[in-house]
Amino acid sequence: YQPDVIQPSVIGDPTSLLFVGSRFFANEEGIAWFIDEVMPKLENAHLTIVGKGFEELRDKWSNNQVTVVGKCKDLSPYYYKADIVVAPIFTGSGMKTKTAEALMYGKTILASKEAFEGYDIDKDLVGGEFNKAEEYIHYINNFTSENQGNFNENSRAYFEKLYSLSSSKSLLMSFLKKFSVDTITTSY
């Protein structure tokens, strides 16, 4: 993450949406739903799909509203350019790396309940939890990058506080200190 690389939104440009993930069944199911149910009803938005395997669907999905990149060497340019990261994931389990990455890059995140699984954050401060097409459509059509920008300070703050390497180190050190003290006092 390099804050000086963030690319400001250009007034009048479409809202830049980003989906990141490999062509795993839950990712494909979710983004296919988004393309079919949400994209046609957006007034001024463009979706970029980045992730290994999706290049195989480029001919099927690419149009004036959707760009399918597929496999790439570096995700960061896509995150820096995006106004909003979408994660319409409806099946699966566990915490999603894509959510942590979006927090790290300070992105507004519109995601399903499944994509936010395990994250201890106020979802409204980072974007919102949406499970229906109408919810995504309303938020995106009312989003203005001129007013909201493509950097969400709340997302970055949650990442720093809860999910960064330094926060993990602090948590681990706290645990080890407690474990050491508990071990010493119960050993005697």
GROMACS elastic network, one bead per residue, 0.5 to 0.9 nm:
[ bonds ]
;  ai    aj funct       b0    kb
    1     5     6  0.84742   500
    1    76     6  0.77722   500
    1   104     6  0.70074   500
    1   105     6  0.62189   500
    2     5     6  0.56615   500
    2     6     6  0.74456   500
    2   105     6  0.84279   500
    3     6     6  0.56909   500
    3    80     6  0.88197   500
    3   105     6  0.83249   500
    4     7     6  0.84308   500
    5    77     6  0.85357   500
    5    80     6  0.68971   500
    6    77     6  0.86367   500
    6    79     6  0.85583   500
    6    81     6  0.68471   500
    6   105     6  0.88558   500
    6   150     6  0.81520   500
    6   151     6  0.78597   500
    7    10     6  0.89960   500
    7    77     6  0.88704   500
    7    80     6  0.58665   500
    7    81     6  0.54190   500
    7    82     6  0.84594   500
    7   150     6  0.79718   500
    8    80     6  0.86104   500
    8    81     6  0.74522   500
    8    83     6  0.89286   500
    8   145     6  0.87742   500
    8   149     6  0.71184   500
    8   150     6  0.65995   500
    8   151     6  0.85251   500
    9    12     6  0.88095   500
    9    13     6  0.74577   500
    9    15     6  0.83850   500
    9    16     6  0.85461   500
    9    81     6  0.76116   500
    9    82     6  0.84248   500
    9    83     6  0.73611   500
    9   145     6  0.61412   500
    9   146     6  0.70373   500
    9   149     6  0.65574   500
    9   150     6  0.64454   500
   10    13     6  0.55835   500
   10    14     6  0.86735   500
   10   145     6  0.79438   500
   10   146     6  0.76956   500
   11    14     6  0.86276   500
   11   144     6  0.88137   500
   11   145     6  0.73662   500
   11   146     6  0.60901   500
   12    15     6  0.87051   500
   12    44     6  0.88750   500
   12   145     6  0.89245   500
   12   146     6  0.86531   500
   13    16     6  0.81585   500
   13    44     6  0.78455   500
   13    45     6  0.82674   500
   13   145     6  0.88591   500
   14    17     6  0.89201   500
   14    43     6  0.85788   500
   14    46     6  0.59387   500
   14   145     6  0.89730   500
   15    44     6  0.62427   500
   15    46     6  0.61375   500
   15    47     6  0.84571   500
   15    82     6  0.80273   500
   15    83     6  0.62429   500
   15    84     6  0.76682   500
   15   140     6  0.76643   500
   15   141     6  0.87033   500
   15   143     6  0.76767   500
   15   144     6  0.74542   500
   15   145     6  0.68375   500
   16    45     6  0.60179   500
   16    46     6  0.52605   500
   16    47     6  0.62523   500
   16    48     6  0.76672   500
   16    81     6  0.73380   500
   16    83     6  0.50341   500
   16    84     6  0.63725   500
   16    85     6  0.85259   500
   16   145     6  0.89615   500
   16   150     6  0.88021   500
   17    45     6  0.69316   500
   17    46     6  0.58231   500
   17    48     6  0.61950   500
   17    49     6  0.86596   500
   17    82     6  0.57901   500
   17    83     6  0.61433   500
   17    85     6  0.57024   500
   17    86     6  0.66511   500
   18    46     6  0.84412   500
   18    47     6  0.56530   500
   18    49     6  0.60940   500
   18    50     6  0.76702   500
   18    78     6  0.73187   500
   18    79     6  0.73600   500
   18    81     6  0.89141   500
   18    82     6  0.59596   500
   18    83     6  0.79052   500
   18    84     6  0.63087   500
   18    86     6  0.59925   500
   18    87     6  0.86341   500
   19    31     6  0.75997   500
   19    47     6  0.73519   500
   19    48     6  0.62623   500
   19    50     6  0.62703   500
   19    51     6  0.83196   500
   19    84     6  0.89681   500
   19    85     6  0.59845   500
   19    86     6  0.54558   500
   19    87     6  0.63869   500
   19    88     6  0.88159   500
   19    98     6  0.86395   500
   20    27     6  0.86614   500
   20    48     6  0.84877   500
   20    49     6  0.60861   500
   20    51     6  0.56845   500
   20    75     6  0.82921   500
   20    85     6  0.80512   500
   20    86     6  0.82524   500
   20    87     6  0.79093   500
   20    98     6  0.64371   500
   21    24     6  0.76438   500
   21    27     6  0.63890   500
   21    28     6  0.87009   500
   21    49     6  0.80067   500
   21    50     6  0.64651   500
   21    52     6  0.72412   500
   21    54     6  0.86326   500
   21    70     6  0.89241   500
   21    97     6  0.89468   500
   21    98     6  0.69600   500
   22    25     6  0.89279   500
   22    27     6  0.69591   500
   22    28     6  0.82528   500
   22    50     6  0.77152   500
   22    53     6  0.60341   500
   22    54     6  0.68773   500
   22    70     6  0.80360   500
   22    71     6  0.81093   500
   23    26     6  0.81942   500
   23    27     6  0.61323   500
   23    28     6  0.57277   500
   23    51     6  0.67360   500
   23    52     6  0.61462   500
   23    54     6  0.54780   500
   23    70     6  0.86420   500
   24    27     6  0.53172   500
   24    28     6  0.61084   500
   24    29     6  0.85304   500
   24    53     6  0.82848   500
   25    28     6  0.51396   500
   25    29     6  0.59537   500
   25    30     6  0.84940   500
   25    91     6  0.88527   500
   26    29     6  0.51346   500
   26    30     6  0.60859   500
   26    31     6  0.86351   500
   26    89     6  0.62270   500
   26    90     6  0.69118   500
   26    91     6  0.56645   500
   26    92     6  0.65662   500
   27    30     6  0.51971   500
   27    31     6  0.61209   500
   27    32     6  0.83436   500
   27    87     6  0.83586   500
   27    88     6  0.79253   500
   27    89     6  0.62257   500
   27    90     6  0.86217   500
   27    91     6  0.86801   500
   28    31     6  0.54121   500
   28    32     6  0.58560   500
   28    33     6  0.84201   500
   28    54     6  0.82082   500
   28    89     6  0.88456   500
   29    32     6  0.53235   500
   29    33     6  0.62440   500
   29    34     6  0.87583   500
   29    88     6  0.87587   500
   29    89     6  0.76490   500
   29    90     6  0.79901   500
   29    91     6  0.86397   500
   30    33     6  0.52192   500
   30    34     6  0.63094   500
   30    35     6  0.87969   500
   30    87     6  0.76200   500
   30    88     6  0.50077   500
   30    90     6  0.63544   500
   30    91     6  0.83996   500
   31    35     6  0.60838   500
   31    36     6  0.85273   500
   31    49     6  0.85013   500
   31    86     6  0.87646   500
   31    87     6  0.78030   500
   31    88     6  0.64115   500
   31    89     6  0.77508   500
   32    35     6  0.51219   500
   32    36     6  0.61852   500
   32    37     6  0.84531   500
   32    61     6  0.86232   500
   33    36     6  0.51794   500
   33    37     6  0.57492   500
   33    38     6  0.76733   500
   33    88     6  0.80655   500
   33   133     6  0.87466   500
   34    37     6  0.53078   500
   34    38     6  0.50485   500
   34    39     6  0.64599   500
   34    86     6  0.89913   500
   34    88     6  0.69473   500
   34   133     6  0.74338   500
   34   136     6  0.89280   500
   35    38     6  0.58805   500
   35    39     6  0.50838   500
   35    40     6  0.73891   500
   35    47     6  0.86392   500
   35    61     6  0.80018   500
   35    66     6  0.80569   500
   36    39     6  0.64868   500
   36    40     6  0.69450   500
   37    40     6  0.68208   500
   37    41     6  0.76293   500
   37   133     6  0.60310   500
   37   134     6  0.87405   500
   38    41     6  0.56389   500
   38    42     6  0.66837   500
   38   133     6  0.55194   500
   38   134     6  0.75657   500
   38   136     6  0.69177   500
   38   137     6  0.59931   500
   39    42     6  0.53618   500
   39    43     6  0.87162   500
   39    45     6  0.78501   500
   39    46     6  0.82520   500
   39    47     6  0.80537   500
   39    65     6  0.73166   500
   39    66     6  0.83407   500
   39   137     6  0.79962   500
   40    43     6  0.82818   500
   40    65     6  0.84290   500
   41   137     6  0.66701   500
   41   141     6  0.87135   500
   42    45     6  0.61305   500
   42    46     6  0.88280   500
   42   137     6  0.61340   500
   42   138     6  0.85981   500
   42   140     6  0.71630   500
   42   141     6  0.60072   500
   43   137     6  0.89568   500
   43   140     6  0.86045   500
   43   141     6  0.61057   500
   44    65     6  0.87327   500
   44   140     6  0.86883   500
   44   141     6  0.72283   500
   45    65     6  0.68212   500
   45   140     6  0.77371   500
   45   141     6  0.80441   500
   46    64     6  0.78106   500
   46    66     6  0.58538   500
   46    67     6  0.77767   500
   47    65     6  0.61854   500
   47    67     6  0.62374   500
   47    68     6  0.83295   500
   48    65     6  0.86214   500
   48    66     6  0.59117   500
   48    68     6  0.58648   500
   48    69     6  0.70062   500
   48    78     6  0.81464   500
   48    82     6  0.87089   500
   49    54     6  0.75134   500
   49    66     6  0.76902   500
   49    67     6  0.63173   500
   49    69     6  0.58272   500
   49    70     6  0.65160   500
   50    54     6  0.71640   500
   50    55     6  0.84088   500
   50    67     6  0.88491   500
   50    68     6  0.65747   500
   50    69     6  0.51676   500
   50    71     6  0.63955   500
   50    72     6  0.72003   500
   50    75     6  0.76568   500
   50    78     6  0.80909   500
   51    54     6  0.59286   500
   51    55     6  0.79010   500
   51    68     6  0.88567   500
   51    69     6  0.73448   500
   51    72     6  0.69600   500
   51    75     6  0.87034   500
   52    55     6  0.70620   500
   52    69     6  0.88869   500
   52    70     6  0.52160   500
   52    72     6  0.72567   500
   53    56     6  0.58749   500
   53    57     6  0.79503   500
   53    70     6  0.59681   500
   53    71     6  0.64270   500
   54    57     6  0.53361   500
   54    58     6  0.68297   500
   54    68     6  0.68644   500
   54    69     6  0.72647   500
   54    71     6  0.70557   500
   55    58     6  0.51196   500
   55    59     6  0.84004   500
   55    68     6  0.63665   500
   55    69     6  0.60048   500
   55    71     6  0.64994   500
   56    59     6  0.75791   500
   56    60     6  0.84661   500
   56    70     6  0.76380   500
   57    60     6  0.52091   500
   57    61     6  0.60692   500
   57    62     6  0.80194   500
   57    68     6  0.73928   500
   57    70     6  0.83709   500
   58    61     6  0.54791   500
   58    62     6  0.53884   500
   58    67     6  0.75743   500
   58    68     6  0.51539   500
   58    69     6  0.73494   500
   58    70     6  0.77544   500
   59    62     6  0.58751   500
   59    63     6  0.86604   500
   59    68     6  0.85197   500
   60    63     6  0.86981   500
   61    66     6  0.67615   500
   61    67     6  0.76501   500
   61    68     6  0.70207   500
   62    65     6  0.75292   500
   62    66     6  0.50093   500
   62    67     6  0.50339   500
   62    68     6  0.57804   500
   63    66     6  0.51472   500
   63    67     6  0.66766   500
   63    68     6  0.89583   500
   64    67     6  0.76803   500
   69    72     6  0.73650   500
   72    75     6  0.68837   500
   74    77     6  0.70656   500
   74    78     6  0.83361   500
   75    78     6  0.55926   500
   75    79     6  0.65010   500
   75    80     6  0.88893   500
   76    79     6  0.50593   500
   76    80     6  0.60504   500
   76    81     6  0.86024   500
   76   105     6  0.83195   500
   77    80     6  0.51436   500
   77    81     6  0.62306   500
   77    82     6  0.86598   500
   78    81     6  0.53064   500
   78    82     6  0.61488   500
   79    82     6  0.52546   500
   79    83     6  0.83486   500
   79    84     6  0.88201   500
   79    85     6  0.79764   500
   79   101     6  0.86907   500
   79   102     6  0.74194   500
   79   105     6  0.66016   500
   79   106     6  0.89197   500
   79   107     6  0.76805   500
   80    83     6  0.83017   500
   80   105     6  0.71036   500
   80   106     6  0.89252   500
   80   107     6  0.85307   500
   80   150     6  0.80442   500
   80   151     6  0.85806   500
   81   150     6  0.75818   500
   82    85     6  0.68493   500
   82   107     6  0.75857   500
   82   150     6  0.64572   500
   82   151     6  0.88911   500
   83   107     6  0.68189   500
   83   108     6  0.68747   500
   83   145     6  0.68008   500
   83   148     6  0.87941   500
   83   149     6  0.68770   500
   83   151     6  0.72898   500
   84   102     6  0.89176   500
   84   107     6  0.60126   500
   84   109     6  0.58505   500
   84   110     6  0.71600   500
   84   127     6  0.83947   500
   84   140     6  0.85586   500
   84   150     6  0.70385   500
   84   151     6  0.89471   500
   85    98     6  0.89848   500
   85    99     6  0.86830   500
   85   102     6  0.66759   500
   85   107     6  0.64219   500
   85   108     6  0.62011   500
   85   110     6  0.63037   500
   85   111     6  0.81041   500
   86   108     6  0.85857   500
   86   109     6  0.59316   500
   86   111     6  0.56734   500
   86   112     6  0.87505   500
   86   136     6  0.89019   500
   87    98     6  0.78317   500
   87    99     6  0.77565   500
   87   109     6  0.75087   500
   87   110     6  0.62949   500
   87   112     6  0.64441   500
   87   114     6  0.89551   500
   87   115     6  0.61649   500
   87   116     6  0.88484   500
   88   110     6  0.77692   500
   88   111     6  0.53009   500
   88   112     6  0.51153   500
   88   113     6  0.85588   500
   88   114     6  0.81641   500
   88   115     6  0.70144   500
   88   130     6  0.79132   500
   88   131     6  0.73662   500
   89    92     6  0.77083   500
   89   111     6  0.73096   500
   89   112     6  0.58569   500
   89   113     6  0.78905   500
   89   114     6  0.58938   500
   89   115     6  0.56026   500
   89   131     6  0.88787   500
   90   112     6  0.67047   500
   90   113     6  0.75830   500
   90   114     6  0.57600   500
   90   115     6  0.76676   500
   90   131     6  0.81104   500
   91   114     6  0.67088   500
   91   115     6  0.89032   500
   92   114     6  0.71043   500
   92   115     6  0.87449   500
   93    96     6  0.83010   500
   93   114     6  0.73182   500
   93   115     6  0.88883   500
   93   117     6  0.76809   500
   94   114     6  0.82940   500
   94   115     6  0.87033   500
   94   117     6  0.63536   500
   94   118     6  0.68179   500
   95    98     6  0.88859   500
   95    99     6  0.79296   500
   95   100     6  0.85212   500
   95   114     6  0.83571   500
   95   115     6  0.71854   500
   95   116     6  0.71346   500
   95   117     6  0.55004   500
   95   118     6  0.54562   500
   95   119     6  0.71964   500
   96    99     6  0.55179   500
   96   100     6  0.69858   500
   96   114     6  0.84493   500
   96   115     6  0.59613   500
   96   116     6  0.73596   500
   96   117     6  0.74662   500
   96   118     6  0.85453   500
   97   100     6  0.51688   500
   97   101     6  0.61767   500
   97   102     6  0.86127   500
   98   101     6  0.50873   500
   98   102     6  0.61507   500
   98   103     6  0.86524   500
   98   115     6  0.82229   500
   99   102     6  0.51455   500
   99   103     6  0.62677   500
   99   104     6  0.86233   500
   99   109     6  0.77434   500
   99   111     6  0.84597   500
   99   115     6  0.67696   500
   99   116     6  0.69604   500
   99   119     6  0.85688   500
  100   103     6  0.50678   500
  100   104     6  0.61129   500
  100   105     6  0.87282   500
  100   119     6  0.86736   500
  100   159     6  0.71050   500
  100   163     6  0.72566   500
  100   164     6  0.89963   500
  101   105     6  0.62671   500
  101   106     6  0.85970   500
  101   107     6  0.87977   500
  101   159     6  0.87298   500
  102   105     6  0.52249   500
  102   106     6  0.62228   500
  102   107     6  0.52873   500
  102   108     6  0.76214   500
  102   109     6  0.69093   500
  102   155     6  0.76831   500
  102   156     6  0.85561   500
  102   159     6  0.89976   500
  103   106     6  0.50195   500
  103   107     6  0.59379   500
  103   108     6  0.79839   500
  103   109     6  0.78850   500
  103   126     6  0.80668   500
  103   152     6  0.85017   500
  103   154     6  0.84302   500
  103   156     6  0.53751   500
  103   157     6  0.81865   500
  103   158     6  0.70370   500
  103   159     6  0.54357   500
  103   160     6  0.87803   500
  103   163     6  0.87785   500
  104   107     6  0.77203   500
  104   155     6  0.71401   500
  104   156     6  0.54922   500
  104   157     6  0.86054   500
  104   158     6  0.84581   500
  104   159     6  0.54758   500
  104   160     6  0.76010   500
  104   163     6  0.84004   500
  104   164     6  0.78271   500
  105   151     6  0.77807   500
  105   152     6  0.85626   500
  105   155     6  0.78745   500
  105   156     6  0.65347   500
  105   159     6  0.87791   500
  106   109     6  0.89885   500
  106   126     6  0.85785   500
  106   150     6  0.80858   500
  106   151     6  0.52333   500
  106   153     6  0.60449   500
  106   154     6  0.73543   500
  106   157     6  0.80237   500
  106   159     6  0.82254   500
  107   126     6  0.74940   500
  107   127     6  0.84958   500
  107   150     6  0.65553   500
  107   151     6  0.54683   500
  107   152     6  0.52147   500
  107   153     6  0.81795   500
  107   154     6  0.88399   500
  107   155     6  0.62355   500
  107   156     6  0.76068   500
  108   125     6  0.85180   500
  108   126     6  0.52745   500
  108   128     6  0.83291   500
  108   150     6  0.73384   500
  108   151     6  0.70982   500
  108   152     6  0.55401   500
  108   153     6  0.89729   500
  108   154     6  0.86883   500
  108   155     6  0.69268   500
  109   123     6  0.82658   500
  109   126     6  0.58048   500
  109   128     6  0.65431   500
  109   129     6  0.83272   500
  109   152     6  0.89387   500
  109   155     6  0.81934   500
  110   123     6  0.86591   500
  110   126     6  0.80781   500
  110   127     6  0.53982   500
  110   128     6  0.51331   500
  110   129     6  0.60174   500
  110   130     6  0.65260   500
  110   136     6  0.71991   500
  110   139     6  0.86330   500
  111   114     6  0.78855   500
  111   115     6  0.57602   500
  111   116     6  0.67173   500
  111   123     6  0.89131   500
  111   127     6  0.81593   500
  111   128     6  0.65621   500
  111   129     6  0.51160   500
  111   130     6  0.56804   500
  111   131     6  0.75436   500
  111   136     6  0.87373   500
  112   115     6  0.52683   500
  112   116     6  0.65823   500
  112   117     6  0.88089   500
  112   128     6  0.84096   500
  112   129     6  0.52756   500
  112   131     6  0.50458   500
  112   132     6  0.85118   500
  113   116     6  0.53040   500
  113   117     6  0.62582   500
  113   129     6  0.60334   500
  113   130     6  0.71073   500
  113   131     6  0.68599   500
  114   117     6  0.50562   500
  114   118     6  0.88550   500
  115   118     6  0.87495   500
  115   119     6  0.89194   500
  115   129     6  0.87077   500
  116   119     6  0.56036   500
  116   120     6  0.85940   500
  116   121     6  0.87552   500
  116   123     6  0.81143   500
  116   129     6  0.75830   500
  117   120     6  0.87056   500
  119   122     6  0.89714   500
  119   123     6  0.89762   500
  120   123     6  0.87363   500
  120   158     6  0.88058   500
  120   162     6  0.82754   500
  121   124     6  0.86981   500
  121   125     6  0.81601   500
  121   126     6  0.81690   500
  121   155     6  0.88853   500
  121   158     6  0.69859   500
  122   125     6  0.55500   500
  122   126     6  0.70054   500
  122   127     6  0.89656   500
  122   128     6  0.84673   500
  123   126     6  0.53490   500
  123   127     6  0.60298   500
  123   129     6  0.61082   500
  124   127     6  0.50593   500
  124   129     6  0.72676   500
  125   128     6  0.72656   500
  125   152     6  0.85782   500
  125   154     6  0.61211   500
  125   155     6  0.75165   500
  126   152     6  0.67371   500
  126   153     6  0.83136   500
  126   154     6  0.58416   500
  126   155     6  0.51689   500
  126   156     6  0.89165   500
  126   158     6  0.88107   500
  127   139     6  0.87773   500
  127   152     6  0.85934   500
  127   155     6  0.86133   500
  128   136     6  0.89689   500
  128   139     6  0.87543   500
  129   135     6  0.87530   500
  130   133     6  0.78280   500
  130   134     6  0.87225   500
  130   135     6  0.57431   500
  130   136     6  0.63084   500
  131   134     6  0.87735   500
  131   135     6  0.72365   500
  131   136     6  0.80805   500
  132   135     6  0.55081   500
  132   136     6  0.69124   500
  132   137     6  0.89297   500
  133   136     6  0.53480   500
  133   137     6  0.61384   500
  133   138     6  0.86289   500
  134   137     6  0.50053   500
  134   138     6  0.59954   500
  134   139     6  0.85693   500
  135   138     6  0.53263   500
  135   139     6  0.62931   500
  135   140     6  0.86332   500
  136   139     6  0.53350   500
  136   140     6  0.60529   500
  136   141     6  0.83939   500
  137   140     6  0.53433   500
  137   141     6  0.58837   500
  137   142     6  0.83975   500
  138   141     6  0.53651   500
  138   142     6  0.61632   500
  138   143     6  0.85718   500
  139   142     6  0.52766   500
  139   143     6  0.60245   500
  140   143     6  0.50016   500
  140   144     6  0.82682   500
  141   144     6  0.81450   500
  143   146     6  0.89089   500
  143   147     6  0.81638   500
  143   148     6  0.72893   500
  144   147     6  0.55112   500
  144   148     6  0.60075   500
  144   149     6  0.75277   500
  145   150     6  0.63101   500
  146   149     6  0.56635   500
  146   150     6  0.87498   500
  148   151     6  0.78322   500
  148   152     6  0.79348   500
  149   152     6  0.74677   500
  151   154     6  0.89580   500
  151   155     6  0.83789   500
  151   156     6  0.83978   500
  152   155     6  0.54643   500
  152   156     6  0.66868   500
  152   157     6  0.88192   500
  153   156     6  0.52335   500
  153   157     6  0.60580   500
  153   158     6  0.86495   500
  154   157     6  0.50097   500
  154   158     6  0.61468   500
  154   159     6  0.85773   500
  155   158     6  0.52865   500
  155   159     6  0.62988   500
  155   160     6  0.87545   500
  156   159     6  0.50582   500
  156   160     6  0.61844   500
  156   161     6  0.86039   500
  157   160     6  0.51218   500
  157   161     6  0.60578   500
  157   162     6  0.84353   500
  158   161     6  0.51297   500
  158   162     6  0.57800   500
  158   163     6  0.73012   500
  158   164     6  0.88583   500
  159   162     6  0.54489   500
  159   164     6  0.56604   500
  159   167     6  0.87418   500
  160   163     6  0.61368   500
  160   164     6  0.50468   500
  160   165     6  0.82177   500
  160   166     6  0.76441   500
  160   167     6  0.67198   500
  161   164     6  0.69009   500
  161   166     6  0.84723   500
  161   167     6  0.59134   500
  162   167     6  0.57860   500
  162   168     6  0.73700   500
  163   166     6  0.82570   500
  163   167     6  0.62184   500
  163   168     6  0.65224   500
  164   167     6  0.52364   500
  164   168     6  0.61922   500
  164   169     6  0.85645   500
  165   168     6  0.50684   500
  165   169     6  0.60733   500
  165   170     6  0.86494   500
  166   169     6  0.50068   500
  166   170     6  0.62158   500
  166   171     6  0.86371   500
  167   170     6  0.50898   500
  167   171     6  0.61807   500
  167   172     6  0.85744   500
  168   171     6  0.50957   500
  168   172     6  0.60862   500
  168   173     6  0.85264   500
  169   172     6  0.50929   500
  169   173     6  0.60357   500
  169   174     6  0.85088   500
  170   173     6  0.51048   500
  170   174     6  0.60907   500
  170   175     6  0.85654   500
  171   174     6  0.51296   500
  171   175     6  0.62015   500
  171   176     6  0.86609   500
  172   175     6  0.50416   500
  172   176     6  0.61150   500
  172   177     6  0.85875   500
  173   176     6  0.50555   500
  173   177     6  0.60917   500
  173   178     6  0.85463   500
  174   177     6  0.52158   500
  174   178     6  0.62070   500
  174   179     6  0.84841   500
  175   178     6  0.51661   500
  175   179     6  0.59330   500
  175   180     6  0.84646   500
  176   180     6  0.59034   500
  176   181     6  0.84759   500
  177   180     6  0.51167   500
  177   181     6  0.61638   500
  177   182     6  0.85009   500
  178   181     6  0.51777   500
  178   182     6  0.59745   500
  178   183     6  0.83665   500
  179   182     6  0.51071   500
  179   183     6  0.58895   500
  179   184     6  0.84697   500
  180   183     6  0.50732   500
  180   184     6  0.60592   500
  180   185     6  0.85797   500
  181   184     6  0.51670   500
  181   185     6  0.61215   500
  181   186     6  0.85214   500
  182   185     6  0.52707   500
  182   186     6  0.60530   500
  182   187     6  0.83874   500
  183   186     6  0.53155   500
  183   187     6  0.59011   500
  183   188     6  0.89806   500
  184   187     6  0.52009   500
  184   188     6  0.69500   500
  185   188     6  0.60052   500
